[in-house]
Amino acid sequence: MYWYYLIAIGIIILDQLTKWMIVHFMEYRESIPVIENFLYLTSHRNTGAAWGILEGQMWFFYLITTIVIIVIIYYLQQYGKKSRWAGFALSLILAGAIGNFIDRLFRKEVVDFVDVYIFKYDYPIFNVADSSLVVGVILVMIATLVDESRKKKGSSK
């Protein structure tokens, strides 16, 4: 069980280290091409949620994130024992939630820096915590579908 928390801590450290590097070594709004016309490091700040929604609503984010963290830890304790995939997925979600919570708490904004262009579409700039959240949610959805499929096969015998 503790492995899930170690994974989360590792991702939180990576998230905070990359954000610290962006803040200290890049000017705000500076953009460095990694792969021209596709991937850039762009120093950006976000005071809202995904895509900048609910901008400046810090107390709302503090409350919601605290509740989410408690719920994720509860589910991690419940399902982490039963399924490695679910435990791993929940540890990713936990890391992402805590990573962005740290930013909101200490910086009053979230540091974003991964800027991707898909053809001509400029995808919203994100960070390691955001990536961890998205991958974790996708894995939870896959684990849920696989689990439901197994239950159906087991009940049809």
Backbone as CSV, one residue per row, in Angstrom:
resi,resn,N_x,N_y,N_z,CA_x,CA_y,CA_z,C_x,C_y,C_z
1,MET,0.812,-1.208,0.000,0.000,0.000,0.000,0.854,1.270,0.000
2,TYR,1.933,1.246,0.756,2.739,2.459,0.862,3.385,2.836,-0.463
3,TRP,3.507,1.867,-1.390,4.086,2.170,-2.703,3.271,3.236,-3.434
4,TYR,1.978,3.187,-3.263,1.130,4.174,-3.930,1.443,5.587,-3.435
5,TYR,1.693,5.709,-2.168,2.026,7.021,-1.609,3.421,7.466,-2.029
6,LEU,4.345,6.508,-2.143,5.691,6.846,-2.639,5.637,7.321,-4.090
7,ILE,4.801,6.687,-4.902,4.614,7.122,-6.296,4.071,8.550,-6.302
8,ALA,3.063,8.799,-5.486,2.471,10.146,-5.419,3.508,11.176,-4.975
9,ILE,4.280,10.855,-3.965,5.307,11.785,-3.480,6.340,12.067,-4.569
10,GLY,6.748,11.032,-5.303,7.710,11.218,-6.396,7.180,12.159,-7.471
11,ILE,5.916,11.997,-7.824,5.310,12.861,-8.845,5.156,14.289,-8.323
12,ILE,4.788,14.433,-7.066,4.667,15.771,-6.471,6.023,16.471,-6.494
13,ILE,7.084,15.757,-6.143,8.427,16.348,-6.163,8.800,16.759,-7.584
14,LEU,8.559,15.881,-8.559,8.848,16.209,-9.964,8.048,17.431,-10.412
15,ASP,6.779,17.462,-10.046,5.908,18.589,-10.396,6.440,19.893,-9.817
16,GLN,6.740,19.889,-8.536,7.201,21.114,-7.887,8.586,21.541,-8.373
17,LEU,9.451,20.576,-8.655,10.780,20.899,-9.173,10.694,21.544,-10.554
18,THR,9.862,20.982,-11.427,9.730,21.559,-12.771,9.107,22.948,-12.712
19,LYS,8.140,23.142,-11.846,7.519,24.457,-11.704,8.521,25.466,-11.146
20,TRP,9.320,25.050,-10.161,10.340,25.924,-9.595,11.323,26.354,-10.683
21,MET,11.728,25.398,-11.525,12.664,25.714,-12.608,12.070,26.728,-13.584
22,ILE,10.814,26.561,-13.930,10.149,27.495,-14.843,10.111,28.892,-14.227
23,VAL,9.712,28.985,-12.969,9.609,30.277,-12.288,10.976,30.957,-12.173
24,HIS,12.013,30.182,-11.884,13.324,30.771,-11.629,14.200,30.972,-12.865
25,PHE,13.958,30.228,-13.928,14.844,30.309,-15.083,14.195,30.863,-16.350
26,MET,12.893,31.126,-16.284,12.212,31.681,-17.453,11.437,32.934,-17.056
27,GLU,11.353,33.856,-17.984,10.499,35.024,-17.795,9.055,34.603,-18.015
28,TYR,8.142,35.267,-17.307,6.725,34.995,-17.518,6.378,35.239,-18.992
29,ARG,5.680,34.300,-19.579,5.257,34.296,-20.988,6.383,33.978,-21.969
30,GLU,7.582,33.736,-21.476,8.666,33.311,-22.364,8.344,31.920,-22.891
31,SER,8.695,31.674,-24.146,8.417,30.388,-24.773,9.669,29.872,-25.474
32,ILE,10.020,28.634,-25.190,11.201,28.005,-25.777,10.743,26.807,-26.605
33,PRO,11.048,26.803,-27.914,10.649,25.649,-28.733,11.459,24.404,-28.380
34,VAL,10.762,23.294,-28.185,11.411,21.998,-27.974,11.340,21.233,-29.288
35,ILE,10.143,21.191,-29.878,9.920,20.653,-31.229,9.094,21.709,-31.955
36,GLU,9.723,22.390,-32.874,9.096,23.518,-33.581,7.708,23.139,-34.108
37,ASN,6.742,24.029,-33.887,5.348,23.875,-34.319,4.611,22.725,-33.638
38,PHE,5.169,22.199,-32.542,4.484,21.123,-31.828,4.587,21.262,-30.308
39,LEU,5.811,21.360,-29.758,6.001,21.354,-28.313,6.906,22.504,-27.891
40,TYR,6.422,23.285,-26.912,7.159,24.432,-26.386,7.124,24.406,-24.866
41,LEU,8.161,24.946,-24.239,8.125,25.269,-22.816,7.715,26.725,-22.746
42,THR,6.564,26.980,-22.168,6.029,28.334,-22.093,5.675,28.648,-20.648
43,SER,6.280,29.684,-20.103,6.020,30.088,-18.724,4.654,30.779,-18.653
44,HIS,3.727,30.116,-17.957,2.349,30.597,-17.892,1.835,30.439,-16.465
45,ARG,0.870,31.238,-16.074,0.240,31.136,-14.754,-1.267,31.056,-14.936
46,ASN,-1.900,30.322,-14.028,-3.338,30.117,-14.091,-3.914,30.290,-12.682
47,THR,-4.840,31.214,-12.536,-5.484,31.410,-11.234,-6.841,30.705,-11.168
48,GLY,-7.156,29.934,-12.207,-8.417,29.205,-12.231,-8.179,27.714,-12.310
49,ALA,-9.162,27.020,-12.856,-9.053,25.572,-13.068,-8.666,25.349,-14.531
50,ALA,-8.957,24.176,-15.033,-8.635,23.844,-16.421,-9.213,24.890,-17.368
51,TRP,-8.426,25.286,-18.340,-8.807,26.286,-19.336,-9.128,27.636,-18.709
52,GLY,-8.646,27.867,-17.491,-8.828,29.165,-16.844,-10.212,29.413,-16.267
53,ILE,-11.066,28.376,-16.200,-12.409,28.601,-15.656,-12.330,28.866,-14.152
54,LEU,-13.296,29.576,-13.629,-13.388,29.941,-12.206,-12.147,30.689,-11.733
55,GLU,-11.647,31.571,-12.567,-10.445,32.320,-12.261,-10.574,33.097,-10.953
56,GLY,-9.538,33.000,-10.119,-9.464,33.765,-8.887,-10.298,33.237,-7.728
57,GLN,-10.921,32.087,-7.861,-11.789,31.528,-6.815,-10.988,30.609,-5.889
58,MET,-9.944,31.143,-5.238,-9.012,30.331,-4.447,-9.686,29.570,-3.313
59,TRP,-10.581,30.203,-2.552,-11.212,29.495,-1.440,-12.033,28.307,-1.934
60,PHE,-12.661,28.461,-3.070,-13.398,27.349,-3.676,-12.449,26.198,-3.984
61,PHE,-11.287,26.520,-4.579,-10.307,25.480,-4.921,-9.713,24.837,-3.673
62,TYR,-9.474,25.632,-2.624,-8.957,25.055,-1.377,-9.940,24.034,-0.825
63,LEU,-11.201,24.418,-0.785,-12.238,23.542,-0.232,-12.407,22.276,-1.074
64,ILE,-12.606,22.446,-2.362,-12.831,21.302,-3.251,-11.629,20.370,-3.259
65,THR,-10.429,20.935,-3.353,-9.228,20.097,-3.410,-9.031,19.332,-2.109
66,THR,-9.305,19.951,-0.988,-9.195,19.254,0.299,-10.156,18.066,0.342
67,ILE,-11.379,18.280,-0.094,-12.365,17.194,-0.138,-11.903,16.091,-1.092
68,VAL,-11.429,16.475,-2.281,-10.960,15.496,-3.268,-9.805,14.670,-2.706
69,ILE,-8.860,15.317,-2.051,-7.705,14.605,-1.489,-8.163,13.582,-0.442
70,ILE,-9.091,13.977,0.419,-9.609,13.062,1.443,-10.316,11.877,0.785
71,VAL,-11.145,12.140,-0.209,-11.877,11.072,-0.906,-10.907,10.131,-1.634
72,ILE,-9.900,10.696,-2.293,-8.924,9.861,-3.016,-8.159,8.972,-2.034
73,ILE,-7.731,9.516,-0.900,-7.035,8.693,0.104,-7.945,7.579,0.610
74,TYR,-9.216,7.901,0.847,-10.176,6.875,1.279,-10.270,5.756,0.234
75,TYR,-10.464,6.131,-1.038,-10.576,5.124,-2.097,-9.267,4.377,-2.305
76,LEU,-8.170,5.036,-2.131,-6.869,4.382,-2.252,-6.732,3.303,-1.178
77,GLN,-7.174,3.603,0.030,-7.136,2.623,1.113,-8.091,1.451,0.825
78,GLN,-9.242,1.749,0.219,-10.233,0.714,-0.067,-9.858,-0.163,-1.256
79,TYR,-9.501,0.467,-2.380,-9.308,-0.246,-3.633,-7.854,-0.546,-3.964
80,GLY,-6.928,0.147,-3.318,-5.515,-0.102,-3.572,-5.101,-1.508,-3.186
81,LYS,-5.762,-2.062,-2.184,-5.473,-3.427,-1.741,-5.991,-4.461,-2.743
82,LYS,-7.075,-4.127,-3.410,-7.739,-5.073,-4.304,-7.191,-5.042,-5.724
83,SER,-6.764,-3.870,-6.164,-6.347,-3.722,-7.560,-5.131,-2.810,-7.660
84,ARG,-4.051,-3.358,-8.202,-2.849,-2.537,-8.401,-3.101,-1.400,-9.368
85,TRP,-3.885,-1.682,-10.423,-4.183,-0.633,-11.414,-4.971,0.506,-10.792
86,ALA,-5.975,0.166,-10.018,-6.783,1.198,-9.367,-5.933,1.980,-8.371
87,GLY,-5.100,1.285,-7.608,-4.219,1.953,-6.657,-3.249,2.896,-7.342
88,PHE,-2.660,2.430,-8.443,-1.724,3.263,-9.204,-2.441,4.486,-9.776
89,ALA,-3.613,4.262,-10.352,-4.395,5.361,-10.938,-4.764,6.390,-9.869
90,LEU,-5.196,5.928,-8.721,-5.567,6.840,-7.637,-4.347,7.590,-7.101
91,SER,-3.184,6.948,-7.101,-1.974,7.647,-6.654,-1.614,8.771,-7.623
92,LEU,-1.853,8.560,-8.922,-1.620,9.621,-9.907,-2.572,10.790,-9.690
93,ILE,-3.835,10.482,-9.437,-4.827,11.535,-9.191,-4.473,12.299,-7.913
94,LEU,-4.093,11.575,-6.880,-3.701,12.200,-5.621,-2.509,13.143,-5.829
95,ALA,-1.503,12.686,-6.550,-0.312,13.507,-6.813,-0.677,14.772,-7.578
96,GLY,-1.514,14.634,-8.597,-1.920,15.803,-9.383,-2.694,16.814,-8.565
97,ALA,-3.609,16.312,-7.741,-4.406,17.215,-6.907,-3.518,17.953,-5.904
98,ILE,-2.611,17.233,-5.268,-1.729,17.865,-4.284,-0.740,18.815,-4.959
99,GLY,-0.205,18.432,-6.118,0.748,19.297,-6.819,0.178,20.665,-7.136
100,ASN,-1.022,20.697,-7.678,-1.641,21.990,-7.998,-2.141,22.706,-6.742
101,PHE,-2.527,21.940,-5.712,-2.946,22.536,-4.444,-1.789,23.302,-3.802
102,ILE,-0.589,22.731,-3.857,0.596,23.403,-3.311,0.787,24.755,-3.999
103,ASP,0.654,24.775,-5.323,0.782,26.042,-6.062,-0.257,27.058,-5.602
104,ARG,-1.493,26.629,-5.523,-2.567,27.551,-5.143,-2.361,28.078,-3.729
105,LEU,-1.896,27.215,-2.857,-1.704,27.591,-1.466,-0.547,28.583,-1.296
106,PHE,0.584,28.320,-1.947,1.779,29.142,-1.724,2.009,30.227,-2.770
107,ARG,1.535,30.009,-3.996,1.754,31.005,-5.057,0.488,31.781,-5.404
108,LYS,-0.658,31.275,-4.986,-1.971,31.850,-5.331,-2.253,31.751,-6.826
109,GLU,-1.544,30.845,-7.496,-1.728,30.565,-8.922,-1.015,29.257,-9.230
110,VAL,-1.377,28.638,-10.344,-0.745,27.394,-10.768,0.226,27.709,-11.895
111,VAL,1.431,27.170,-11.788,2.455,27.357,-12.826,2.264,26.270,-13.880
112,ASP,2.037,26.704,-15.111,1.904,25.794,-16.252,3.048,26.065,-17.220
113,PHE,3.446,25.045,-17.996,4.581,25.263,-18.887,4.644,24.352,-20.104
114,VAL,3.862,23.299,-20.167,3.894,22.412,-21.339,2.877,22.944,-22.346
115,ASP,3.385,23.397,-23.472,2.554,24.049,-24.493,2.619,23.211,-25.764
116,VAL,1.492,22.609,-26.128,1.438,21.689,-27.267,0.522,22.242,-28.347
117,TYR,1.006,22.164,-29.568,0.193,22.522,-30.736,-0.143,21.234,-31.468
118,ILE,-1.440,20.982,-31.655,-1.884,19.820,-32.420,-2.444,20.366,-33.721
119,PHE,-1.676,20.200,-34.782,-1.914,20.852,-36.061,-1.882,22.357,-35.800
120,LYS,-2.958,23.061,-35.955,-2.929,24.503,-35.679,-3.611,24.855,-34.348
121,TYR,-4.081,23.830,-33.638,-4.756,24.058,-32.367,-3.730,24.165,-31.234
122,ASP,-3.762,25.269,-30.502,-2.888,25.476,-29.351,-3.608,24.946,-28.116
123,TYR,-3.238,23.726,-27.707,-3.847,23.081,-26.546,-3.534,23.912,-25.300
124,PRO,-4.461,24.011,-24.340,-4.177,24.788,-23.127,-2.890,24.309,-22.436
125,ILE,-2.105,25.262,-21.990,-0.818,24.971,-21.366,-1.059,24.237,-20.042
126,PHE,-0.245,23.207,-19.772,-0.446,22.378,-18.584,0.881,22.081,-17.897
127,ASN,0.852,21.249,-16.856,2.041,20.925,-16.072,2.054,19.437,-15.710
128,VAL,3.034,19.018,-14.928,3.171,17.613,-14.530,1.956,17.159,-13.715
129,ALA,1.486,17.991,-12.787,0.325,17.628,-11.964,-0.910,17.408,-12.831
130,ASP,-1.123,18.284,-13.805,-2.264,18.125,-14.717,-2.166,16.806,-15.472
131,SER,-0.972,16.506,-15.956,-0.758,15.253,-16.697,-1.050,14.051,-15.814
132,SER,-0.578,14.110,-14.571,-0.807,13.031,-13.625,-2.302,12.824,-13.376
133,LEU,-3.026,13.918,-13.204,-4.478,13.839,-13.015,-5.168,13.183,-14.204
134,VAL,-4.843,13.639,-15.400,-5.505,13.127,-16.610,-5.214,11.646,-16.807
135,VAL,-3.943,11.255,-16.692,-3.588,9.837,-16.858,-4.267,9.007,-15.775
136,GLY,-4.293,9.506,-14.542,-4.960,8.790,-13.457,-6.439,8.585,-13.711
137,VAL,-7.118,9.609,-14.169,-8.556,9.501,-14.461,-8.801,8.503,-15.602
138,ILE,-7.981,8.566,-16.634,-8.120,7.615,-17.749,-7.921,6.185,-17.255
139,LEU,-6.905,5.964,-16.415,-6.667,4.619,-15.882,-7.803,4.144,-14.983
140,VAL,-8.400,5.046,-14.200,-9.558,4.673,-13.376,-10.715,4.244,-14.279
141,MET,-10.931,4.983,-15.359,-12.015,4.631,-16.290,-11.746,3.265,-16.924
142,ILE,-10.522,3.014,-17.341,-10.172,1.716,-17.936,-10.340,0.605,-16.904
143,ALA,-9.838,0.814,-15.687,-9.960,-0.191,-14.630,-11.421,-0.489,-14.322
144,THR,-12.259,0.542,-14.333,-13.687,0.359,-14.087,-14.333,-0.465,-15.198
145,LEU,-14.000,-0.149,-16.440,-14.549,-0.909,-17.568,-14.103,-2.368,-17.534
146,VAL,-12.836,-2.611,-17.249,-12.316,-3.977,-17.171,-12.999,-4.728,-16.035
147,ASP,-13.150,-4.075,-14.885,-13.794,-4.697,-13.737,-15.247,-5.047,-14.042
148,GLU,-15.966,-4.135,-14.683,-17.366,-4.403,-15.065,-17.451,-5.549,-16.056
149,SER,-16.526,-5.593,-16.991,-16.497,-6.668,-17.982,-16.267,-8.017,-17.298
150,ARG,-15.357,-8.055,-16.337,-15.089,-9.296,-15.598,-16.298,-9.729,-14.789
151,LYS,-17.003,-8.767,-14.194,-18.192,-9.091,-13.403,-19.283,-9.694,-14.292
152,LYS,-19.453,-9.117,-15.491,-20.463,-9.624,-16.423,-20.119,-11.038,-16.864
153,LYS,-18.862,-11.284,-17.173,-18.425,-12.632,-17.587,-18.615,-13.632,-16.453
154,GLY,-18.327,-13.204,-15.237,-18.469,-14.085,-14.061,-19.923,-14.411,-13.761
155,SER,-20.824,-13.466,-13.990,-22.243,-13.691,-13.680,-22.964,-14.442,-14.794
156,SER,-22.370,-14.501,-15.984,-23.036,-15.198,-17.097,-22.695,-16.675,-17.142
157,LYS,-21.829,-17.131,-16.251,-21.449,-18.551,-16.248,-22.397,-19.397,-15.462
